[in-house]
Amino acid sequence: MKKTLVMLFVGLAVLSVGASATPASIFIELLKQLQIQRTDAAEQAPIQPTVDLSVDRSVINSGEAFILTWSSSGLTSCEAQGGWTGGLEIAGSLRLQSYGIGERTFSVQCTGDGGDVSSEPITVRFMISPKQRSNQAAIAAMMSAF
């Protein structure tokens, strides 16, 4: 592989200086080509680590399940934050059961060689279903009879 690359650079150097080039001019052109390659490699920015989080539904009736899905790149470990906690793989999904009403915010923070990165927070709203609401009204009516 290295021999092939050297031959390629020598070929480029000969093309750059012309067929009547001396060994010294080919060598100088070869050094220029290698410097260009080294500079190009040094200028390439490292890939920025990212983490994304999504939910299958943002409004959920109490008692129903919902799924949080996350993925990351350039990171080595992740942790759940907000309305859920604990260690996570660097990518995956989790089915959660909802109880109660109100809103909860979920996010993921991941760590890697590039530092710590957090997902955009996701807010999920938990509501009482129409059936739960009618049951609640029936119970309230029965209790008021006493």
N, C-alpha and C positions, 0 to 999 in steps of 0.2 A: 504494500500500500504506500509506504513512504517513498519507495523508488519510483512509483507511478506519479506521485505528486511532484517529486523533484524533476522528473522528465517533463511534466506538464509546465512547470515554472520555467525550465530551460527553454522549452519550445516557445513560450510566451515572450521570454527575453529576446530570443533570436528574431521573432517576428517584430518586436518593438524597435530593435536597433538595425535591422536589415540583414540580408544574406552575407554581405561582405564585412560583417562585424568581427572584431578581434575578440579573443577569449576574455580580455580584460573588460571590454565594453559589455559583453554578454554577462559577465559576473556582476558588474555594476547594475545592469538592468534587472538581473535576478534579485539582487539585494533590494532594489526599489520595489519590486513586486511583492517580495516577502514582507516588507515594511507596510505596504498598503493592506495586505491581508491581515497583518497583526493589528493595525489601526482599526480596520473594519470590525474585527472580532472584539476589540476593547470597547468600541462605541455601542455595541448592542446592549441595550438595557436589560437587566434581569426581569423575568416575568413577575409581575406583581401578584402576590397571593390574594385570593378572593374567597368569599364564603357567601352562599345564597341560601335563603330559607323561604319556603312557600307553604301554604295551607290549602287543602282541597275546598274548604268553604270558610267564609269569614263570619257568617251568622249561623249559629247552631242552637237547636233546641236542647234544653236541659235533658240529660240522659242519653243523648245521641253521641256517636263516636265521630271523631275527625282525625285527619292524617296530616302530620307535619313532615315535610320532606326537606332535606338540606344536602348541599354538596359544597365541596371546597377544592381549591387547587393550590399547590405550593405550600401546603400546611401539613402538620404531622399529628396534631391532636385537637379535639374539639370538646366544648362543654356547653350544655344547655343553660340558658339563663332566663329569668323572668318567671312566667307562669309554669315553668318546668325546670328541673335541675338535674344535674348529674353528667357524668362523662358520656361522650358520644364518639362513634366512629367518625372518620373524616367525611363520610357520605352515608346517607341512609334515609329511612323513613320510620315514623313511629305512629301507631294508632293510639289515640288517647280518648278516654271517656270523659264527657262533660257532665258536671253537676252544678246546680245553682244557677244564678242569673248574674249578669254584669259583664264586664269586659276584663280580659286578661291579655297581657302583652308577652310575646315569645321572641327570643332571639338566640343566636348561636355565636359563641366566641371561639375562635380557633387560634392556635399558636404554631409557628414554624420558624425556619431560619430567617424569614423576612420580617418577623415580629408577630404581634397580635393583630388579628382582624376580626371585626364583628359584623354580623349580618345586619341588614336593615330590620328594625323590629316589626313584627306583625301583630296586629291587634285583632282578637277574635271576640265576637259578641255572643254571649250566651243568653238565651231567652226561654220563656215558658211557652210550650207548644199550645196551640188552640185547645187540644184535648185536656192538657194539664190545667189550662185556664178554666175550662168548663167544670172540671172536677173540683177545682179550688172554689168556684162559685157555688157549686152544689153543697160542698162541705160547709161553707160559710152560711148558706141558707139554713142548713140543718142545725147548725150551732145557734143561730139566732132564734130558733123555735124554742129553745130551752130557756 
